[in-house]
Amino acid sequence: MFHRVLHEQWTSIIPVISFVLISGVFIIATIRALRMKKGEREHLSSLPLEDSNVEH
């Protein structure tokens, strides 16, 4: 009986697994961003604005 239920309901498990994975990645990224030191945060925020030293 249980074997049959697992095979018939496998499609409803996939969205739950993907939601848990995406939520986990978002939570980890948020925690890392909140724990980042001020110097590192300032460095990363100014990266797109820095001039490159490459001659054109």
DABELMO-V437093 format. One record per residue. N is the residue number from 1. RES is the residue in one small letter. SS is DSSP state (H for helix, E for strand, C for the rest). PSI is psi in whole degrees, -180 to 180 (* if undefined). OMEGA is omega in whole degrees, 0 to 359 (999 if undefined). Layout:
n/res/ss/psi/omega
N/RES/SS/PSI/OMEGA
N/RES/SS/PSI/OMEGA
This chain:
n/res/ss/psi/omega
1/m/C/-51/182
2/f/H/-37/178
3/h/H/-40/180
4/r/H/-40/180
5/v/H/-41/180
6/l/H/-42/181
7/h/H/-30/181
8/e/H/-24/186
9/q/C/17/183
10/w/H/-26/181
11/t/H/-22/178
12/s/H/-13/180
13/i/H/-32/183
14/i/H/-46/177
15/p/H/-34/179
16/v/H/-44/179
17/i/H/-43/180
18/s/H/-38/176
19/f/H/-43/179
20/v/H/-42/180
21/l/H/-47/180
22/i/H/-41/178
23/s/H/-41/179
24/g/H/-43/178
25/v/H/-43/179
26/f/H/-43/180
27/i/H/-43/179
28/i/H/-42/178
29/a/H/-40/179
30/t/H/-44/179
31/i/H/-43/178
32/r/H/-39/180
33/a/H/-38/180
34/l/H/-30/182
35/r/C/-1/183
36/m/C/141/179
37/k/C/155/185
38/k/H/-42/180
39/g/H/-43/179
40/e/H/-38/179
41/r/H/-43/179
42/e/H/-40/178
43/h/H/-47/181
44/l/H/-33/180
45/s/H/-24/181
46/s/H/-3/182
47/l/H/-46/181
48/p/H/-17/184
49/l/H/-12/181
50/e/C/145/176
51/d/C/142/177
52/s/C/155/182
53/n/C/10/182
54/v/C/129/178
55/e/C/137/179
56/h/C/*/999
